[in-house]
Amino acid sequence: MTDFSEMSATFRLYSVPSFMDGMAMALDYAHTMPEFNTDSSPAAADGKALVSDWTAVGNDLANALRLQTR
């Protein structure tokens, strides 16, 4: 079963639109609606993404080891 709380950390720079936001984006031909969450700088966003990615890798390895030892 997928744990969406872990996925939200992985995809933290992507906004999760509601149904109405999605409909509005489909009709937003001038591209006035923001699509991404922002960070203070590209370097800060990259650093946070690396930490998030390696945390996810660590969690996956821990889960695999836990399942293997059963």
C-alpha positions in Angstrom: 0.0 0.0 0.0 1.3 3.4 -0.9 2.1 5.9 1.9 1.2 9.3 0.4 2.9 11.2 3.3 6.2 9.9 2.0 5.3 10.7 -1.6 4.5 14.3 -0.6 8.0 14.8 0.6 9.4 13.5 -2.7 7.2 15.7 -4.9 7.2 18.7 -2.6 7.9 21.2 -5.4 4.9 20.1 -7.4 1.6 21.6 -6.3 -1.3 19.2 -5.9 -4.3 21.0 -7.5 -7.9 20.4 -6.5 -10.4 19.3 -9.1 -11.5 22.9 -9.7 -7.8 24.1 -10.0 -7.2 21.4 -12.6 -10.2 22.5 -14.6 -9.1 26.1 -14.4 -5.5 25.1 -15.5 -7.0 23.3 -18.5 -8.6 26.6 -19.6 -5.7 28.8 -18.6 -4.4 29.6 -22.1 -2.4 32.7 -20.9 -0.5 30.5 -18.3 -1.3 32.9 -15.4 -1.8 30.2 -12.8 1.3 29.0 -10.9 2.2 25.3 -11.4 5.1 24.8 -9.0 5.8 25.6 -5.4 8.9 27.7 -5.0 12.0 27.7 -2.9 14.5 30.5 -1.9 17.0 29.6 -4.7 17.7 26.8 -7.1 20.5 25.5 -5.0 18.3 25.3 -1.9 15.6 23.5 -3.9 18.3 21.1 -5.2 19.7 20.4 -1.8 16.3 19.7 -0.3 15.4 17.5 -3.2 18.6 15.5 -2.7 17.9 15.0 1.0 14.3 14.0 0.2 15.4 11.5 -2.5 18.1 9.9 -0.3 15.6 9.7 2.6 13.2 7.9 0.3 16.0 5.5 -0.8 16.8 4.8 2.9 13.2 4.2 3.7 12.9 1.8 0.7 16.0 -0.1 1.8 14.8 -0.3 5.4 11.4 -1.7 4.3 13.1 -4.2 2.0 15.3 -5.4 4.8 12.4 -5.6 7.2 10.4 -7.7 4.7 13.4 -9.9 4.0 13.9 -10.8 7.7 10.4 -12.0 8.2 
